[in-house]
Amino acid sequence: MTLYLPSTLAKKGDECLDNARTLRDQWRDLIPRDDLTGLQDRLATATQMRALLDLKRGLSRVTQARTYRKFAQETLHIAKTTSDRARDVASAYETYDEQQGRVVGIAKATYRSFFGYKDAFPTPDQEASWALSVWTMACTKTANSVPPPVDLAERVSSDRACVFGSISVSARSLQVLDLASTQP
């Protein structure tokens, strides 16, 4: 068991509470009133615990700091849970285009990561296969069941075409420069 100093425990608790406050403020409009009231009560209690922590000394300060950190972590967990529920409510009111846009964004990022560990120069069949598999991964991650668009491969791999297009243009211009330098 690692024994932390009370100041370290207090810092960890403060970080948890800051994150909980950020989540509360971000999703305040969509969090149900009862959940929001409960979260605000926990934040107020944690703030009082933090103030009392500065008054303690010795072993009681260590135990109070440990209790404060644990309470702050639980408060952060509650804030994450309520913000996840609020996010689910928000996604239920999204239009089809907004849902598809979120899925396309995640699918693009996943598709680009495939080049890092699969194959840097895939065949068109591999690209189509990857596009379909990243689409299902993105749907799972965003909790949407949006059917893939007809131009899925183009939407997902659009950034790759720009990058490789600029590389080939640069390679051609280097060849022209090389040819110009070898001529008398």
PLY file of the C-alpha trace (Angstrom):
ply
format ascii 1.0
element vertex 184
property float x
property float y
property float z
element edge 183
property int vertex1
property int vertex2
end_header
0.00 0.00 0.00
1.38 3.37 -0.98
1.02 6.14 1.56
0.53 9.54 -0.02
1.05 12.87 1.66
-2.13 14.74 2.51
-1.21 17.46 0.01
-0.97 14.88 -2.79
-4.31 13.36 -1.82
-5.85 16.83 -1.72
-4.48 17.65 -5.19
-5.96 14.45 -6.62
-9.28 15.24 -4.99
-9.17 18.80 -6.35
-8.54 17.49 -9.88
-11.51 15.14 -9.60
-13.76 17.94 -8.40
-12.58 20.28 -11.17
-13.42 17.61 -13.75
-16.81 17.01 -12.12
-17.59 20.75 -12.20
-16.57 20.94 -15.85
-18.89 18.06 -16.75
-21.72 19.60 -14.74
-21.31 22.95 -16.46
-21.01 21.39 -19.90
-24.20 19.30 -19.63
-26.18 21.44 -17.14
-29.07 22.08 -19.55
-29.65 18.39 -20.28
-29.02 16.78 -16.88
-32.33 15.95 -15.15
-33.11 18.32 -12.28
-32.92 15.63 -9.54
-29.53 14.40 -10.78
-28.24 17.97 -11.07
-29.36 18.80 -7.52
-27.70 15.65 -6.16
-24.48 16.44 -8.01
-24.43 20.02 -6.77
-25.01 18.83 -3.20
-22.06 16.44 -3.47
-19.86 19.21 -4.89
-20.83 21.50 -2.01
-20.11 18.77 0.54
-16.73 18.07 -1.06
-15.88 21.78 -0.93
-16.69 21.82 2.79
-14.55 18.73 3.32
-11.67 20.47 1.56
-12.01 23.52 3.80
-11.98 21.33 6.92
-8.91 19.52 5.65
-6.79 22.63 6.10
-7.72 22.74 9.80
-6.53 19.18 10.55
-3.02 18.15 11.59
-1.19 14.84 11.93
-2.83 11.48 11.37
-6.33 12.95 11.32
-5.24 15.10 8.37
-4.09 12.01 6.46
-7.35 10.16 7.08
-9.39 13.26 6.23
-7.39 13.75 3.01
-7.95 10.12 2.04
-11.68 10.45 2.72
-11.82 13.69 0.73
-10.05 12.14 -2.26
-12.35 9.11 -2.25
-15.44 11.31 -1.97
-14.17 13.49 -4.84
-13.56 10.41 -7.01
-17.09 9.17 -6.32
-18.44 12.61 -7.17
-16.55 12.55 -10.47
-17.98 9.12 -11.23
-21.51 10.42 -10.58
-20.81 13.45 -12.80
-19.60 11.18 -15.62
-22.66 8.98 -15.30
-25.09 11.89 -15.37
-23.25 13.54 -18.26
-23.36 10.25 -20.19
-27.12 10.12 -19.68
-27.37 13.75 -20.81
-25.25 12.94 -23.88
-27.62 10.09 -24.72
-30.57 12.45 -24.47
-28.78 14.97 -26.68
-27.96 12.37 -29.33
-31.62 11.33 -29.43
-32.49 14.84 -30.61
-29.79 15.03 -33.28
-30.78 15.10 -36.91
-29.76 12.29 -39.22
-27.08 14.49 -40.81
-25.58 15.38 -37.41
-25.47 11.72 -36.39
-23.90 10.75 -39.69
-21.37 13.59 -39.34
-20.29 12.33 -35.91
-19.92 8.79 -37.23
-17.97 9.98 -40.30
-15.56 11.95 -38.08
-14.78 8.93 -35.92
-14.61 6.64 -38.95
-12.05 8.96 -40.61
-9.84 8.94 -37.54
-10.04 5.17 -37.25
-9.39 4.72 -40.97
-6.25 6.89 -40.79
-4.96 4.78 -37.92
-5.26 1.67 -40.10
-2.40 2.99 -42.26
-0.15 3.06 -39.21
-0.35 -0.63 -38.45
-2.02 -2.44 -41.37
-0.72 -1.41 -44.78
0.49 1.96 -46.04
-0.52 1.22 -49.65
-3.77 -0.77 -49.60
-5.48 -2.13 -52.68
-8.93 -0.75 -53.59
-10.51 -3.94 -52.22
-8.69 -3.44 -48.89
-9.80 0.20 -48.79
-13.44 -0.79 -49.28
-13.15 -3.50 -46.62
-11.51 -1.10 -44.17
-14.10 1.58 -44.82
-16.92 -0.80 -44.00
-15.23 -2.14 -40.87
-14.37 1.34 -39.52
-17.95 2.42 -40.17
-19.28 -0.35 -37.93
-16.65 0.52 -35.28
-17.64 4.20 -35.42
-21.35 3.33 -35.15
-20.62 1.23 -32.09
-18.49 3.96 -30.50
-21.13 6.68 -31.05
-24.05 4.36 -30.17
-25.72 5.08 -33.51
-27.02 2.67 -36.09
-26.66 4.85 -39.18
-26.44 2.91 -42.45
-23.23 3.55 -44.39
-23.48 6.11 -47.22
-23.03 5.03 -50.83
-19.75 6.98 -51.12
-18.36 5.57 -47.88
-14.83 4.89 -49.14
-14.50 8.45 -50.51
-15.84 10.07 -47.34
-13.64 8.07 -45.01
-10.44 8.18 -47.07
-10.70 11.76 -48.35
-7.77 13.02 -46.25
-5.54 10.19 -47.45
-6.11 11.11 -51.10
-5.03 14.69 -50.40
-1.87 13.58 -48.61
-0.81 11.04 -51.23
-1.77 13.42 -54.04
0.55 16.10 -52.66
3.33 13.52 -52.25
3.06 12.45 -55.88
3.04 16.09 -57.05
6.15 16.75 -54.95
7.82 13.64 -56.36
7.06 14.76 -59.94
8.45 18.23 -59.29
11.62 16.69 -57.81
11.99 14.54 -60.95
11.64 17.64 -63.13
14.27 19.45 -61.06
16.55 16.42 -61.28
16.13 16.29 -65.08
16.78 20.03 -65.37
20.01 19.75 -63.38
21.39 16.88 -65.50
20.89 18.69 -68.81
23.84 20.80 -70.02
0 1
1 2
2 3
3 4
4 5
5 6
6 7
7 8
8 9
9 10
10 11
11 12
12 13
13 14
14 15
15 16
16 17
17 18
18 19
19 20
20 21
21 22
22 23
23 24
24 25
25 26
26 27
27 28
28 29
29 30
30 31
31 32
32 33
33 34
34 35
35 36
36 37
37 38
38 39
39 40
40 41
41 42
42 43
43 44
44 45
45 46
46 47
47 48
48 49
49 50
50 51
51 52
52 53
53 54
54 55
55 56
56 57
57 58
58 59
59 60
60 61
61 62
62 63
63 64
64 65
65 66
66 67
67 68
68 69
69 70
70 71
71 72
72 73
73 74
74 75
75 76
76 77
77 78
78 79
79 80
80 81
81 82
82 83
83 84
84 85
85 86
86 87
87 88
88 89
89 90
90 91
91 92
92 93
93 94
94 95
95 96
96 97
97 98
98 99
99 100
100 101
101 102
102 103
103 104
104 105
105 106
106 107
107 108
108 109
109 110
110 111
111 112
112 113
113 114
114 115
115 116
116 117
117 118
118 119
119 120
120 121
121 122
122 123
123 124
124 125
125 126
126 127
127 128
128 129
129 130
130 131
131 132
132 133
133 134
134 135
135 136
136 137
137 138
138 139
139 140
140 141
141 142
142 143
143 144
144 145
145 146
146 147
147 148
148 149
149 150
150 151
151 152
152 153
153 154
154 155
155 156
156 157
157 158
158 159
159 160
160 161
161 162
162 163
163 164
164 165
165 166
166 167
167 168
168 169
169 170
170 171
171 172
172 173
173 174
174 175
175 176
176 177
177 178
178 179
179 180
180 181
181 182
182 183
